[in-house]
Amino acid sequence: MTLHLRPARPGEAGLVLSFVRELAEYERLAHEVDATEADLDRALFSPHPRAFCSIAEWDGEPAGFALWFYNFSTFRGRHGIYLEDLFVRPAHRGRGIGRALLESLAQRCLDEGLARLEWWVLDWNEPALAFYRSLGAEPMEEWTVQRVTGEALARLAGRA
């Protein structure tokens, strides 16, 4: 049994979208997914992509993914990586695939002199919380996520 990590390739937006949908189903958020293959294709494979994706293959079969992008910390004065999504298909869990995806991002951070690797996790997802704690991740409990989207975003931009 072998694990291989690689960047997503042009033409694989459908595969990435299938992972996104599987993750959303697990997180009970499938109703929020409106991304299309074309959206992901533009984001990941344009001449100047702003998002990146790693695919984990187990014996040649797509088993999981990590979708991420660079962020910036003014306090640290350096970029970091924000992990938007990490997902391993249920049939492939327990094989170290999620850990390998996170390790590869941590290695990238060190290789590129980045300040940190961070992500969000749903507060009810105890298996994920326990897994992340086992890796040394620390919850940022003093921070509250804020989001503006849809009609509120249009109003804020003065376009409502």
N, C-alpha and C positions, 0 to 999 in steps of 0.2 A: 504494500500500500504506500503510495507516494503523494506528497503534497507539493504543488507548484504554485507560486504566486507570480502574477504577471500583470502588466498594465492592460486595461481594457483596450480593445482595438477598434478602429473604424469599422462600422458594420455591426457592432455589438450593442447598439443602443437598446435593441429589443431585449437582449439578455439582461442588461442593467435594469431596464424597466420591470422585467419580471421579478428580479430581486427586490426592487422597491415595493412592488405590489405585495409580495410575500411578507416583507417586513411590516408593511402597513396593515395587512390582515392580522398578523401576530399582535401588533400594537393596538388593535381595535380601531384603526384610523383609516381603513380602506376608503371610506367615504370622502376623505380629504385629498386623495390622489387625483390630480387632474393633469399631471405631466404626460407628455406624449413621447414617442420614440424620437420625433423630430426635435423636441425640446432638449432631450438628453444628448442627441447627436450634436446639436449646436453647442451645448455647454461643454461637452467632453472632447469634441474632435474638430473644433474650429481652428483656424490658423493660430489663434491666441487663446487657448482654453482658459477658463476661470475655475473649472472644477476638474477633478481627477478621480480615477477609479482604478482600484486594484481588484483583480479577479483571483479567487482561490480555486484551484482545481484539485480534486482528489481522484487519482487514477484517471486523469484526463477529463473528468466530468465536472462542470461548474458546480461548486459547493457553497460558495459564499462571496461576499464582496465588501469592500470598504470604499465609500465615496467621500472625498475630502477636498478642502481648498485651503489656501493660505489666508491667515488673518494677520493682524498686527497689534502688538501691545505697546502703547505709548509709555507705560510705566517701565517696561523692559527695553524699549527702543529697538525691538527686533520683531521679525515675523514669527509666526507659529503656524501650527496646523490645526484646523478645526475639522474634526471628524463628523460629517453630517450623518452618515449611516454606516452601520456595521451589521452584517447579517450572515448567519450560517444556516443553511437549510437543516431542518430538524434531523433528517436521516444522517447528516454528517457531523452532528454535534458530538462533543466529547473526544475529539481527535486532535485538539490543539489548533484548529484552523483559525478561530477568532483570535487566540493569543498570537499566532504567527502574523496575522494581518496587523494587529496592534504593534507587535515588535518591529515590523517593517516600517511602520510610520515613525516609531521612536528612533529607529536607526536613521531615517531620513532627517529627522529633527537634528540629531547629533551631527550627521555628515554636513548639513547645510548651516549649522550654527543657529538653529531656530531656538526660540526661548521656551516653547511649551507645546504640548499636545493636549487638546481638550475636546470635550463632547458633552452632550446632554444625555440623560437617561430618564425614562419615566419613573416616577416615584413608587409605582406599584410593582415594577419589574424586579422583584427580589432576586431571581437567579442572575440577572445582569448586574445588579448592584453588588452582589456577593462576588461575582467574577471580577468586576472592576476593582473592588477593594483588595482582592487577592493579588492584584497586579501593582498595588500601591497607589491607586487613584484616590483622590480626596474629594469629597463632595464640597461644593461651594455654596454652603447653606445660607450665607449672608447675602447672596445675590438672587434677585428675582428677574426672570426672563420677561422682557416686554416685546410685544409684536404689534405691528400695524400692517394690515393687509386688506385686500378687497376695497369696499366702498370707503372705509376709513383712510386707507392709503391715498385714494383719489382725493378725498377731502383735504387731507394734510398737504397734498401737492397743489391744492387750489384748482383741481380739475373736476370737482363734483358737480 
